[in-house]
Amino acid sequence: THVPPQARWRRAPSADAAYVYYCDNETIDGVRFSYVPDVPRDVPLVADMSSSLFSRPVDVARYDVVFAAAQKNCGTAGTTVVIASRRACYGAEYAADDAAPPSAD
């Protein structure tokens, strides 16, 4: 089992998608992405890295949300790790590093 190159996918991620989700290392059937899927610029990329978090370097800047059930690699059962971008937390208008997000009153 393998993930074909993205150029061979039957359906490319759509520019009007709410987000694109993928599991980078599905261990039941042994399917592992060897690349980060390309998505349209305005489409958030969400990754389940439960089976791979902390096993290799990850450029989290390429994602809007990374999450992992941490009991597999770094914690006790029930622990979850979530890494979220400014865009995911506050919206696209606050994605730039110098944009002040709304206060959490």
ROLUMVO-932601 format. One line per 8 residues: number of its first residue (from 1); their letters; for each residue x, y, z of N, C-alpha, C. Coordinates in steps of 0.001 Angstrom, whole numbers, always signed. Example, Ala and Ser with C-alpha at 12.3 -4.5 7.8 and 13.67 -1.06 7.14 Angstrom:
1> AS> +13190 -5690 +7800 +12300 -4500 +7800 +13200 -3300 +7800  +12850 -2250 +7080 +13670 -1060 +7140 +12900 +30 +7870
This chain:
1> THVPPQAR> +841 -1182 +0 +0 +0 +0 +883 +1242 +0  +480 +2226 -795 +1237 +3463 -882 +332 +4603 -1321  +836 +5809 -1162 +130 +6997 -1623 +752 +7391 -2954  -42 +7439 -4020 +524 +7824 -5320 +944 +9294 -5317  +1824 +9679 -6224 +2177 +11104 -6338 +911 +11933 -6541  +908 +13127 -6015 -294 +13955 -6083 -739 +14206 -7518  +169 +14250 -8458 -185 +14462 -9869 -1071 +13344 -10403  -1056 +12179 -9770 -1875 +11052 -10221 -3191 +10920 -9461
9> WRRAPSAD> -3471 +11814 -8521 -4735 +11756 -7792 -5891 +11965 -8760  -6983 +11311 -8523 -8167 +11466 -9372 -8843 +12813 -9161  -8661 +13356 -7973 -9287 +14640 -7680 -8307 +15490 -6874  -7964 +16640 -7413 -7061 +17560 -6727 -7846 +18347 -5678  -7182 +18810 -4617 -7881 +19656 -3645 -8465 +20890 -4323  -9717 +21160 -4067 -10440 +22259 -4692 -10160 +23585 -3992  -10112 +24658 -4748 -9883 +25994 -4187 -11042 +26458 -3325  -12221 +25840 -3476 -13354 +26241 -2641 -13604 +25268 -1483
17> AAYVYYCD> -12645 +24385 -1209 -12770 +23461 -75 -12661 +24236 +1232  -13391 +23806 +2252 -13300 +24434 +3571 -11936 +24147 +4192  -11407 +22951 +3944 -10077 +22558 +4393 -9725 +21232 +3741  -8449 +20837 +3806 -8002 +19529 +3345 -7406 +18824 +4550  -7899 +17632 +4830 -7433 +16815 +5950 -6727 +15583 +5397  -5631 +15205 +6049 -5027 +13923 +5723 -4327 +13362 +6944  -4188 +12055 +6971 -3453 +11350 +8009 -2120 +10965 +7394  -1022 +11525 +7912 +260 +11346 +7226 +859 +9956 +7379
25> NETIDGVR> +403 +9183 +8343 +939 +7837 +8547 -141 +6961 +9161  -900 +6314 +8323 -2002 +5449 +8763 -1421 +4058 +9003  -1361 +3660 +10264 -617 +2445 +10614 -1404 +1143 +10480  -2712 +1192 +10391 -3491 -43 +10278 -3164 -762 +8970  -3174 -14 +7870 -2859 -606 +6570 -1459 -242 +6072  -712 +498 +6877 +660 +843 +6510 +780 +1855 +5394  -117 +2837 +5370 -89 +3869 +4332 +559 +5121 +4908  +1659 +5567 +4292 +2391 +6730 +4782 +2660 +7700 +3640
33> FSYVPDVP> +2331 +8962 +3878 +2663 +10008 +2913 +4157 +10293 +3015  +4829 +10361 +1890 +6239 +10735 +1885 +6395 +12209 +1509  +5282 +12902 +1372 +5287 +14313 +1001 +4100 +15003 +1650  +4155 +16317 +1700 +3032 +17125 +2183 +2198 +17493 +966  +905 +17188 +971 +81 +17515 -200 +48 +19025 -465  +74 +19376 -1739 -101 +20777 -2132 -1583 +21095 -2107  -1923 +22220 -1516 -3313 +22668 -1488 -3351 +24107 -1963  -4490 +24557 -2482 -4597 +25975 -2870 -4284 +26882 -1678
41> RDVPLVAD> -3721 +28026 -1954 -3228 +28929 -905 -4255 +29252 +172  -5495 +29457 -205 -6522 +29860 +761 -7230 +28694 +1427  -6779 +27470 +1175 -7408 +26284 +1763 -6542 +25787 +2921  -7089 +25747 +4129 -6323 +25269 +5267 -5955 +23784 +5129  -4735 +23450 +5548 -4263 +22070 +5537 -4230 +21558 +6970  -4919 +20442 +7212 -5039 +19837 +8543 -4445 +18434 +8478  -3566 +18109 +9425 -2912 +16796 +9405 -3037 +16085 +10744  -3403 +14814 +10682 -3373 +13921 +11836 -1997 +13270 +11834
49> MSSSLFSR> -1185 +13594 +12820 +162 +13042 +12913 +318 +12161 +14147  -759 +11477 +14518 -723 +10633 +15711 +372 +9585 +15668  +643 +9046 +14508 +1628 +7970 +14405 +3026 +8454 +14060  +3193 +9742 +13827 +4514 +10202 +13392 +5066 +11398 +14160  +4241 +12061 +14963 +4721 +13229 +15687 +5932 +12867 +16535  +6949 +13670 +16465 +8217 +13510 +17186 +9098 +12398 +16623  +8707 +11802 +15504 +9543 +10754 +14914 +10463 +11308 +13826  +10199 +12545 +13397 +11006 +13182 +12364 +10719 +14680 +12406
57> PVDVARYD> +11596 +15488 +11832 +11330 +16932 +11793 +10096 +17231 +10928  +9302 +18187 +11358 +8103 +18595 +10620 +8091 +20117 +10536  +7916 +20638 +9335 +7796 +22076 +9130 +6342 +22461 +9387  +6024 +22788 +10634 +4634 +23061 +10998 +4090 +24319 +10328  +4959 +25160 +9785 +4500 +26360 +9095 +3711 +26028 +7832  +3823 +24813 +7336 +3093 +24413 +6125 +1646 +24027 +6418  +1289 +23956 +7681 -33 +23476 +8089 -806 +24567 +8811  -2125 +24428 +8778 -2967 +25287 +9606 -3243 +24615 +10935
65> VVFAAAQK> -3422 +23304 +10919 -3625 +22544 +12156 -2903 +21212 +12033  -2154 +20883 +13080 -1556 +19557 +13228 -2066 +19036 +14558  -2576 +17814 +14571 -2983 +17241 +15846 -2488 +15817 +15942  -2384 +15347 +17174 -1904 +13985 +17399 -2437 +13464 +18717  -2901 +12231 +18690 -3231 +11517 +19917 -1881 +11095 +20492  -1449 +11774 +21521 -63 +11693 +21970 +324 +10377 +22630  -633 +9541 +22995 -273 +8296 +23676 +590 +7388 +22812  +569 +7583 +21512 +1400 +6741 +20648 +2870 +7082 +20752
73> NCGTAGTT> +3207 +8356 +20931 +4606 +8765 +20866 +5125 +9606 +22025  +4233 +10253 +22775 +4801 +11204 +23734 +4004 +11416 +25012  +3014 +10622 +25301 +2261 +10899 +26519 +1355 +9761 +26913  +583 +10000 +27933 -344 +8995 +28434 -1627 +8997 +27612  -2395 +7932 +27741 -3661 +7812 +27008 -4550 +9013 +27313  -5163 +9540 +26271 -6055 +10681 +26410 -5397 +12022 +26155  -4080 +12032 +26105 -3365 +13280 +25835 -3421 +13569 +24340  -3698 +14809 +23993 -3720 +15222 +22592 -2856 +16458 +22434
81> VVIASRRA> -2080 +16477 +21364 -1265 +17638 +21026 -1936 +18324 +19840  -2093 +19650 +19915 -2663 +20426 +18814 -1744 +21621 +18564  -1341 +21785 +17319 -568 +22946 +16890 -1437 +23660 +15863  -1783 +24912 +16138 -2687 +25649 +15249 -2050 +26964 +14821  -2210 +27290 +13558 -1682 +28546 +13018 -2546 +29721 +13455  -1998 +30902 +13280 -2775 +32117 +13559 -4038 +32146 +12703  -3931 +31729 +11448 -5094 +31718 +10562 -6169 +30789 +11108  -5776 +29629 +11621 -6749 +28676 +12161 -7418 +29213 +13423
89> CYGAEYAA> -6662 +29934 +14230 -7205 +30452 +15489 -8043 +31721 +15324  -7580 +32623 +14452 -8194 +33947 +14381 -8811 +34300 +13041  -8556 +33516 +12004 -9077 +33816 +10680 -7998 +34343 +9759  -8279 +34299 +8475 -7291 +34663 +7448 -6803 +36098 +7588  -7655 +37002 +8058 -7245 +38404 +8160 -6172 +38635 +9223  -5947 +37651 +10098 -4926 +37770 +11143 -3757 +36814 +10926  -3619 +36269 +9724 -2581 +35275 +9453 -1174 +35855 +9453  -1008 +37127 +9095 +323 +37736 +9055 +869 +37875 +10476
97> DDAAPPSA> +2172 +37696 +10627 +2795 +37764 +11941 +2596 +39099 +12636  +2458 +40177 +11861 +2326 +41504 +12467 +870 +41938 +12666  -78 +41085 +12285 -1490 +41420 +12466 -1909 +41118 +13903  -2482 +42095 +14542 -2909 +41905 +15933 -4227 +41139 +15968  -4243 +39986 +16631 -5493 +39223 +16719 -6467 +39911 +17673  -7730 +39555 +17577 -8702 +40140 +18494 -8370 +39738 +19935  -8715 +40575 +20867 -8439 +40246 +22266 -9372 +39119 +22707  -8927 +38379 +23691 -9718 +37247 +24202 -10453 +37700 +25461
105> D> -11339 +38685 +25292 -12088 +39222 +26443 -12953 +38154 +27047
